[in-house]
Amino acid sequence: MQRSITHKNTVELFAYIVIFVLYSSMSSIYLSLPPMLAVLFVLFTRSFKRNDYASILILSFCLVIFEVNHGYMLFSSIIYFYIVCKLIIPKVNQIFSCTWCIKLSSVLMAYIGYFLFLSLMSSIFLLAPPELNYYIIYYIVIELFFVSIL
């Protein structure tokens, strides 16, 4: 029995990338759609734990699309996610035993931590600091629901 050249996983991943690019474009226009930063963060940490380099590469591409659509520094989310996965996530997993607490802290680290990281980077490179608005609370609540489904 031979395998087909086009595997089902690659077709699904390509479809997910196309859907995310379309959704990310729509979320930059319509502010009621969350940008799915926390979902990408949770998927990135899972891929990082499993050493799934193909998924990390695809998620990195999606993060670059996120940065471009929202006007953030290039590769800043990838660097932040890598630092958090390497240094902070193991400590969070040691401290909390409930999965809901870990998911809540992941969503908060994705949004609040990324904002603080961008603020630090903007002060280092003398750029304009990012603005924090009240939509962040809405995004945290909505994406906490999505992350709890994952």
TAQUISUL-V436418 format. One line per field, one symbol per residue. psi: psi as a letter, one per 30 degrees, with the letter a starting at -180 (. if undefined). A space follows every 10 residues. Layout:
psi: ???
This chain:
psi: klklejleee eeeeeeeeee eeeeeeffej ffklfheeee eeeeeeeeef hjfeeeeeee eeeeeeeefg glkkgeeeee eeeeeeeeee eefeekfkee eeeeeeeeee eeeeeeeeee eeeeghlkll kklffeeeee eefeeeefe.
